[in-house]
Amino acid sequence: MRIALLSDIHANIQALDACLAHARAQQAERFVFLGDMVGYGADPGAVVDRIMQLTEEGALAIQGNHDAMAVTPPTEVRTVGDSTAAWTHRQLLPDQRDWISRLPLTLQHESALFVHASANEPHLWRYVYDARAAQDSMDAAALWPGVQYVFGAMCTCKLCTTRVQATR
């Protein structure tokens, strides 16, 4: 099965539509949204509606840190992300915020584990930037029965692999 992994759309409906069209042209059979559907961009409601519709059709979705901040914006603004969270919160309808709030931080589907950041304490939103962080994430994923693959959003393209030692 061809799976299209989509992440960090950040409320850009044009980018979402372009990515979906490209994935369909590549004959993707399933979409998996790895979080950060909202934040920064101008169309959070349209993006959330589209992804909600796709999940009703079988797509999978998890929550990212910008999604979580849009549901519960920080009370103190310290970063650009913090400032856009309050604006995004106001743009989303209550049912959209409720849907986002119910998305899991991790999701196992067959032998794959999907996570926005590290599988090691995903609620802390630690990104996998180096070999140590990759190992911590892979070690955490190893605790999930049947998981052979871990997919997460990353700020740079990386492939992290590990070999599992069989124990007797």
Steps between C-alpha positions, in 0.01 A plus 500: 500500500635844408473739791542877467647658813403867532626726773530865594232632264469798737158617377610537137204366300675548166798293617267232638311478171827482302638226727179299480494531120863388478440207735197390300702524177752266665209263576508547877233281653503652848583837648662542840517848649790531743383816676535876478197536276464855631725783613650787299278472190184687405252213456488288817126431476514386138801277567341340806172445311683331213701273730191418708324394180798289394508323838133411451615336175776301673793738538689499829593812696696584812549822690805725470622771734342783297169313499515465878585870538205597280265308731654649815703809413784598733407777743838668451629578151872422465532377142341554159331163546347619827362814335346310211344244735257752648401626155456144371291412806259783414476390135404142582144402583437324832437166325831534311691569823323207663597269212863610522502454879391138461779410257763272651866597534602158373319247287592143421366360175610145433882500528537879474509754779413858406609789721551873444825528692692238697326179605682554830257710705313640198315757714831685545520563123872420478614481140747241379801712406790265567602137548433503875146638457441245223614217727278623785203510264574154359546358852161641601338362185644155576264486799203495262422136410534431130648836401766470232486850352476845656391801299513853636524858386852636482639842421749342261476183295659210684484126499582342834534126518581247766533127513306303753688228685296185534494370857446145605 
